[in-house]
């Protein structure tokens, strides 16, 4: 069964909504990741993690890490964070990943509630159908865009990282790897936090869209009987006049 140009135009609202949410979340995550290239933002991130370490009565300075100093005597080869602050970093990772899982579940719930209205949307006005398809696409894009917050730096990433970074041209020793790995963790954390922030905004926006659609949906349902009753009265009046 072939579709007309008008029907294809209406269906185009589905991928349009998908692209809007997915691109918005992905761009926000990439923006957060790019901030770490600025020394000021990197310093502020270190201050934040060091402050959490101090609140737990842990020393946040490099001089407290005897093992690190013994194995990495040169300061330029040591990790950016000391062991206490690095522990805080891993704790923040667990927290943001748990929050991402919650917002992912909320997105699935909203998508399910939107799809439950699918069979009742077909006979509606074209504008409401476009609005509905945009909402469904927006929610699907929200789930896809959330994949930025589901990544994990595992062994495959480490192998690729070593092969790409520690080549014959760089001549970097394995002693630099803890520092570089920590920087990758910092970038991943910031990307996940900015992606989570964008997903919260997008989820709230999607909830508003669903509420608006539900109001318009029930308003159209109320208008249909009224319109049918009016047309019936008009037919009766025409019969009386004839």
N, C-alpha and C positions, 0 to 999 in steps of 0.2 A: 504494500500500500504506500503510494507516494504522498508526500506532504506538500502542501501549497507553500508559497513564499511567506504568506502571513503566518502560517503555523510554525514554520521554521524560525521566523523572527520572534515569535512568542517563546519557543523552546530555547532560543539563544540567551534568554534571561537566566537560565540555569547555570551554564558555564560562566556567564558574566558575574553572577554572585559568588561563584567559587573563586574566580580570579581576584575579586576585590578583597575578600577576607584572607586568602592564602598569601597574596602579594603583600598586603599590609603587615601581616604578622612576620613574614620572612624578612621584609625590609627593616622592621623594627629590631629584629634579632641581629641582623647584619650591622645595623647602626650601633647597637650596644657593643658588638665585637670590635668594631672599628675604633671605639673610644679608647681602648687599651693601648692604641698606638701613641696616645698623648701621655706624656710623662706625668702631667698633673692628675689625670684620672687614675692612672696606675698607683700613684702615691695615695690618693684618697681611698682606693680600694684596700691598700695595705693598712692604712690607718683604721679603717672599719674593722678588718679582721684582727688587727692587733688590739683594738679596744675590746672586742669580745674576749680575747685571750686574757686581758687584764681583769675583766669582770669575773673570770673563773680563777683568778689568783695564779695565773701562769705568766712566765716571763716571755715577752714578745720580741726580745732582741737577740741578734745572732750570737752574742758572746755567751749566751746561756746554753748553747748547743755544743757541748764538748766533743761529741762524736763527729759532728759535721765539721768542726774546726780541725780535728785531727785528720780526717780523711780528705778534706778540701781546704788546705792551708791558704790558698789564694782567695781573696774575697770576691774577685770577679767570677769565680767558678761556683760560688755558693748559691743556693736557692734564694729567691727573692723574699720568701717568708721563712721564719724559723719554724721549728717543729711544733710549737704550741699554736701558732697562727695557722699552720698547715692543717692541724687537727680541726680547727674552727672552720677552715675552708671545706673540708670533707663533710662536716656537720651541716653547713649551709647547703651543700650539694644535696644531701638527703632531704632537707626541708623543701627545697624548691622542686625536686623531683616528685615528692609527695603532693605538693600543691598542683603541679602540672597534671598528675593523675586525677585529682579531684575535678579540676576544670575540664579535663577530657571526658570524665563521666557525665558532667553536667551538659556538655555539648552533645553527647550521644542521647541523653534524655530529651533535650530540646529537639533534636533531629527526629527522634521517634514520635514525639508529640506532633511535629509538623507533618510527618508522613501519614499519621493517622487520619488526617483531613483530606488525603489525596483523592479519595473516591467522591468526596462532596464538592471538590473544586471544579471539576470538569464543566458542569452546567453553569458556572458563574460567569460574570462579565469578564471580557478579555483583560481588562486592567487588573482585576483581582487575580486572575490566573498568572499574569506576568509577575505580580507582587509575590505570589506564592512560590513560583519557581525561583525567583531571586532569593527568597528566604532559605529555601532548601539548598540551593547552591552555596549560599553564604555559610550555612552550617557545615556543609561538606568541606568547604575550603578552610573553615576554622579547624576541623579535625586534621586536615592535611598540613596546614600551617603549623599545627602543634607538634609535628614530627621533629621540628628543630629542638624542642625541649625533651625529646625522648632518646636522643643520641647518647652513646656510652663510649668513652675512650678505653677500649679494650686492647687485647694483644694484637689483633690485626692492624689497629691504628698505630700501635707502637712499632711494629715491624716496618710498616710503610714509612713512619716518621724517621726511623733510623736509616733506612735505605735512601730516603730523599734528602735528609739533612747531613748525615755524617758520611760524606763522600770523600774521594781523594782530593777534591778541590778545596773542601773546607778544612780538612785535617783537624777536626774537632775531636777531642778525647772523650772517652766514655764518662769522665768526671763531670763534664758539662751537661750530661743528660738529665740529672735531677733538676737542675735549674730550668732547662728547656721544657721538661715535662710539666713542671709546676706552672710555667707560663701558659701552656696549652690548657691546663685545668682552669686557670684564671679566665682565659678567653671563653672557655666552654661555660663556665659559671655565669659570666656576664651575659653571654648570648641567651642562656636559658632564662635568666631573670628578666631580660627585656622582652623575650618572646612571651613569657608568662604575663607580664604587664599588658602586652598587646592583646593577648587572648582574653584577659579579664574584661578589657574594654570592648572587644568584639563580642564576647558572650553577652554582656549587658546590652549592647546595641541589638543583638539578635533577639534577646528577650523582649525588648521594646517593639521590634518589628513584628514578632509573633502576637503580642498583645494587640497591636494596631490591626493586624490582619484578622484576628478573632472578632474584634469589634465590628470591622467592616463586613466580615462573613455573616455574622448574625444580623447585622443591619440589612444586608441584601436578602436574607431569608425572610425577614419581616416585610420587606418591600414587595416580594413576589406575590404573597396572598393578597396584599392590598391592591396591587396592580391588576391581578386577575379579577378581584371584586369590582374594581372600577370599570374594566372592560365589559363585565357582565351587565352592569348597570347601563352602560352605553348601548349595548345590544338591545336591552329591554326598552330603553327610550326610543330607539330606532323602530322597534316593533310597534310601539304605541303610536308613533307618528305615522307609520305606514297604514 
